Amino acid sequence: MTEIPAGSVGETFDAPVLVLVDLETPRASAAEAVSLLAPSRAGLALVAGAAALTRADVVALALGPVGADASAALAGAGATRVLAADLGQAGTQAGVVADALVSAVRTVKPAVALVLSDYHGKEVAARAAVLLGSACTADASDLRVREGALTASKTVLSGSWSTTLRIGGAGTTPVVAVRAPEVEVPGPAAPVAVEALDVVLTPESLAVRVVSREPAPTASGPDLAGARTVVVAGRGVGGDIDLVRSLADPLGAAVGATRVVCDEGWLERSAQVGQTGVSIAPRLYIGLGVSGAIHHTSGIQGAGTVVAVCDDAEAPIFQMADFGVVGDVTTVVPQLVEELDRLRA
Amino acid sequence: MKIVVCVKHVPDVQSERRMEDGHLVRGEEDVLNELDENAVEAAVSLVEEHGGEVVALTMGPEDAEDALRRALQMGADSAVLVSDEALAGSDVVVTARTLAAAIRRVGGGQGTGDVDLVVTGMASLDALTSLLPGALAAELHVPALTLATDLEVGDGDVVITRTVGAVREVLSAPLPALVSVTDQANEPRYPNFAAMRAARRKPLETWDLAALGLEPAEPSVAVLCDQERPGRAAGIIRTDAGEAGRELAAWLVENQLV
């Protein structure tokens, strides 16, 4: 296997780094005007991560109107230039976003373009890389500059292997979908002037029509993807979601589900954890009646501590559990809740 | 209607998967990528409803033919394997370029020719990047409608439903287009004996890069280092005899997890 080039400590690019930043409406003021659009927390973390990669500009690209507050937040995170392209409703579609990213790359000529590694960012990265004739990868973390080239780490094969990649060839701008780094994002700084970006849209991107778009039914409670504690309902809980909530609620935990639980309609689809659902990285994962099929466990590789309660002693989840109870959830969980209540009182 | 369904032959997720020299070890316990069964099902169902044909397409080593055989058993009408030693270690950009060239050849005309729709699964279970659908649509210059949980072909267009993030969307695009489907799109059929026997007589062609008029390309993503991650240390397992709930509570508190 090739050795990783050591590179000098703190090696950086001479060229700028471009970061695509999602704008979202702050939850508390959903009814307010677009002037309140703010960069997502993950987007700011990506900007902060990018700042360590270059001694040239960190250029933030936002698709929507960027107000003074949003610009200040981006500047605080480390952006030295802010580009904005307001594409309206079309700006929600990956093809259009990729076209905008391509236009920005042609304007800024960055060493690398970064997007978030979610379903949307991955599609944007793949499309933009092909249109630019460059390279792309997804689920990247730990970005570094080594011998003038970008390297990144990623885990593969359901988290059982880790790899280090060198991305991109000479003279091209790779587009990398990055897992949001766990960095502290500095508070707002003096806003930088927002530059309008002209976007060349391709016919095939414009051909995608949004027939309807509405909020999906979501669970109440903490956001699953970012939760520190997640309690997951598996087939073994039957339809008894109250049992699951009786543990999750006092812990302030988000409630997740395996595919079967969503298929049965016991919980909404947005709660599904795993390959075709949400990937989670909580400090504590508690699986109730979860057997641990790989389709589910591939989505919980980032969990710190894994606890499982399941009545099947042969269930694969016990191979990855730090604490496993082979038992009936309907007796173990109430006892667990009662004892936690007593110990934490 | 002519549909190309792209499939992949991948190591069985239940097998001992590993890397060697920066490449995934293939050819030991490989199967049709499970999430591609939904793509095949979607393509075959559309043709059953609207008429036409389904061509299954894959890129890979010779034994990737097995994935195509499975697609033929599930109802694809013919299959194409793109196989060339120069394609080993291809990244997603090279893969998309190669599959696009094969689709153009299947279509036999300008652009995608008479291919109306390209269907893929949402991800392959080896790399799990979900990059290919977007890259392939870009190569083909056709609209991409990804992560469909439902799709219908109407009068010259395709309409999908998807729920991603916190949004439920209905999207449409004129044909030709590319659609990727999730495992919620359908229940893949299990081929019966007659279907398996019929599949043996269906045409399966193998094309190399020269047949597609392509030169070998250097992938621009290189694996510098790979390493198996240490497994988790064996945990505490208790069989409940009446006290396990209390014991677990104490353990959680002691370890400051709650």
Interface residues (C-beta under 8 A of the other chain):
Chain A: M1 T2 E3 I4 P5 T92 Q93 A94 G95 A98 D118 Y119 H120 K122 E123 V124 A125 A126 R127 A129 V130 L131 S134 A135 C136 T137 A138 D139 T151 T155 V156 L157 S158 G159 S160 W161 S162 T163 T164 L165 R166 I167 G168 G169 T172 P174 A177 T202 P203 E204 S205 A207 V208 R209 V210 V211 S212 R213 E214 P215 A216 T218 T229 L251 R259 R269 S270 Q275 T276 R283 L284 I294 H295 S298 T305 V306 V307 V309 A313 F318 M320 A321 D322 F323 G324 V325 V326 G327 D328 T331 V332 V333 P334 Q335 L336 E338 E339 L340 L343 R344
Chain B: V13 Q14 R17 R18 M19 D21 G22 L24 L35 D91 V92 V93 A96 R97 M122 A123 L125 D126 A127 L128 T129 S130 L131 L132 P133 G134 A135 A137 A138 E139 H141 V142 P143 A144 L145 T146 L147 V159 T163 V164 G165 A166 V167 R168 E169 V170 L171 S172 A173 P174 A177 T182 D183 Q184 E218 P219 S220 V221 A222 V223 L224 C225 D226 Q227 E228 R229 R232 G235 I236 I237 R238 T239 D240 A244 G245 R246 L248 A249 A250 W251 L252 V253 N255 L257 V258
